Amino acid sequence: MELRNVNSSNLSQIGFDIKTNTLRIVFTTGAVYDFFEVDEQLFRHLLQAPSKGKFFHKYIKNRYNCEIVK
């Protein structure tokens, strides 16, 4: 999965695996999470969001199953 650097105070990188619909988020703390069954369109909206952290909290956090990768 290719990770993209993002300009955010909470998120440092995001990536998406289209084959498994998995969203990976690397937080500025160094924590890495995978979120499952995420639509590719949501990933694209996250990339375009003016505030990645606000978008994450509103549309992703506590809405998708996830696991800690690191």
C-alpha positions as CSV (number, residue, x, y, z in Angstrom):
1,M,0.0,0.0,0.0
2,E,1.4,3.4,-1.0
3,L,1.2,6.0,1.8
4,R,0.8,9.7,1.0
5,N,2.1,12.4,3.2
6,V,-0.7,14.8,4.3
7,N,-0.7,18.3,5.8
8,S,-2.4,17.8,9.2
9,S,-1.7,18.3,12.8
10,N,-3.1,14.8,13.6
11,L,-2.4,12.6,10.6
12,S,1.0,12.3,8.9
13,Q,0.2,9.7,6.2
14,I,-2.7,8.0,4.6
15,G,-3.1,5.1,2.1
16,F,-5.7,3.0,0.6
17,D,-5.7,-0.6,-0.7
18,I,-8.4,-0.9,-3.3
19,K,-8.3,-4.7,-3.4
20,T,-9.2,-5.0,0.3
21,N,-10.9,-1.6,0.9
22,T,-8.5,-0.9,3.7
23,L,-7.6,2.6,4.8
24,R,-4.3,3.0,6.6
25,I,-3.7,6.1,8.7
26,V,-0.4,7.0,10.3
27,F,-0.9,9.5,13.0
28,T,1.6,12.1,14.1
29,T,2.1,10.2,17.3
30,G,3.5,7.3,15.2
31,A,0.5,5.0,15.7
32,V,-0.6,3.2,12.6
33,Y,-4.2,1.9,12.2
34,D,-6.0,0.0,9.4
35,F,-9.7,0.7,8.9
36,F,-11.7,-2.0,7.1
37,E,-14.5,-1.9,4.5
38,V,-13.9,1.7,3.6
39,D,-15.2,3.0,0.3
40,E,-12.6,4.4,-2.1
41,Q,-14.7,7.6,-2.4
42,L,-14.3,8.2,1.4
43,F,-10.5,7.9,1.0
44,R,-10.6,10.5,-1.9
45,H,-12.8,12.9,0.3
46,L,-10.3,12.5,3.1
47,L,-7.4,13.4,0.7
48,Q,-9.3,16.6,-0.4
49,A,-10.6,17.6,3.1
50,P,-9.3,21.0,4.3
51,S,-8.9,19.5,7.8
52,K,-7.9,15.9,7.7
53,G,-8.3,15.5,11.4
54,K,-11.8,16.9,11.5
55,F,-12.8,14.7,8.6
56,F,-11.4,11.7,10.4
57,H,-13.2,12.4,13.6
58,K,-16.5,13.0,11.8
59,Y,-16.6,10.3,9.2
60,I,-14.1,7.5,10.1
61,K,-13.4,7.3,13.9
62,N,-15.8,4.8,15.6
63,R,-17.6,4.1,12.3
64,Y,-15.3,1.4,10.9
65,N,-13.7,-1.7,12.4
66,C,-10.0,-1.1,12.8
67,E,-6.9,-2.6,14.2
68,I,-3.6,-1.2,15.3
69,V,-0.8,-2.1,12.9
70,K,2.0,-0.4,15.0
